[in-house]
């Protein structure tokens, strides 16, 4: 029971967000665009600083 609660409140890592974003690509062109965005640090920025 506590294991399920622990999983529910766990934060998602940047690498997991990147993988989920890349997996949503519809075709090769979209995937390449998304890979460039990930390479630029789209999911690695510190959101608290507004950067």
C-alpha positions in Angstrom: 0.0 0.0 0.0 2.7 2.5 0.9 4.7 1.6 -2.2 1.8 2.7 -4.4 1.5 6.0 -2.5 5.2 6.5 -2.8 5.0 6.0 -6.6 2.0 8.4 -6.9 3.9 11.2 -5.2 7.3 10.7 -6.9 8.4 13.5 -9.1 9.2 12.8 -12.7 12.9 13.2 -13.7 14.0 15.2 -16.7 15.2 12.1 -18.5 11.7 10.6 -18.1 10.0 13.7 -19.4 12.4 13.8 -22.4 11.7 10.1 -23.2 7.9 10.7 -23.0 8.2 13.8 -25.2 10.2 11.9 -27.8 7.9 8.9 -27.8 5.0 11.2 -28.8 6.6 12.0 -32.1 4.3 11.2 -35.0 7.0 10.8 -37.7 10.7 11.0 -38.4 10.7 14.8 -39.0 8.8 15.5 -35.8 11.2 13.2 -33.9 14.2 15.1 -35.3 12.7 18.4 -34.3 11.9 17.1 -30.8 15.5 15.7 -30.5 16.9 19.1 -31.3 14.7 20.7 -28.7 15.8 18.2 -26.1 19.4 18.8 -27.1 18.9 22.5 -26.5 17.9 21.8 -22.9 14.1 22.2 -23.1 13.6 19.9 -20.2 16.7 20.7 -18.2 16.1 24.4 -17.5 15.4 25.5 -13.9 11.7 26.5 -14.1 11.9 28.3 -10.7 14.2 30.9 -12.1 12.1 31.6 -15.2 15.0 30.7 -17.5 
